[in-house]
């Protein structure tokens, strides 16, 4: 029987498009402190695969997890928001 895998989707802003077929996407996540219950923002950058050069710096995009393409590229750009 095939295993159904739910792929992780994240929304972020492109901060770099200087590489070929790769963009760097910054994803902001809201967290809450376990003791003090104050909400704060945590940012993380992901490298995402893109075949064409249609995405530019500042675009808001949806990225989805895929199999590893390189050492640190595990996402691909799905669409522009």
N, C-alpha and C positions, 0 to 999 in steps of 0.2 A: 504494500500500500504506500502511495506517495505521501510524503510529509508536506503539509501546507505551512509555508513560512510567511509570516506577516512582515513586510518590509517596513523599516523605519523611515518616516518622512519628516523632514524638518524645513522650516521657513527661515531664510536669512537674506543678507544683503551681500552682493559681490564687492569685495575689497581689492581684488587684484585679478587682472586678465592678461598678464604679461607672458604666461607660458603657452605653449602650443597644446591645444586640446584640453587645457586644465584651467579652472578658475578657483580662486580662494573665496569661500563663503563664510561670513561671520554670522553665527547663530547666537542670539541672546535668549537666555532662559531665566525665568523668575524662580527663585527659591525662597524658602522661609527658614529662618534660623530655628534650630530645634529647641533651644532654651528660651530665647528672648522673643521669638515669633515675629521678628521684623523681616519684611520682604526685601530682598536685594537681587540685583541682576548679575548673572554670571555669563560671560561671553566665551565662546570657543570658536576656533577657525577650523574649517574642514576643506580639504582639497576635493574638488568634484570634477568628474569627466564631462566634457562637452565636445561633440564632434565638429560642430561649426562654430565660427566666431561671431555668433549673433548676440551674445550677452556681453554687456559692458559694465564698467565699474559703476556702482550705485543702483543697479537693477535689483529688485526684490524677486527672489526665485524660490522654488520648491526643489529640494534635493532628496534623493531616495537612496537607501543603502543597497549595495550590490556586492558581488564577489570582489576580492581585492584585485585591482588592476596593476598597482605598483606598490612600493614600500609603504606609502602613506595615503594612497588614493583608494577610498572605499565607498564613494558616493558618486552619483551622476545627477546632472541637472535634468529635471522633468519638465518644468514649465516656468514661464515668467508671470508674475502677478501684476 
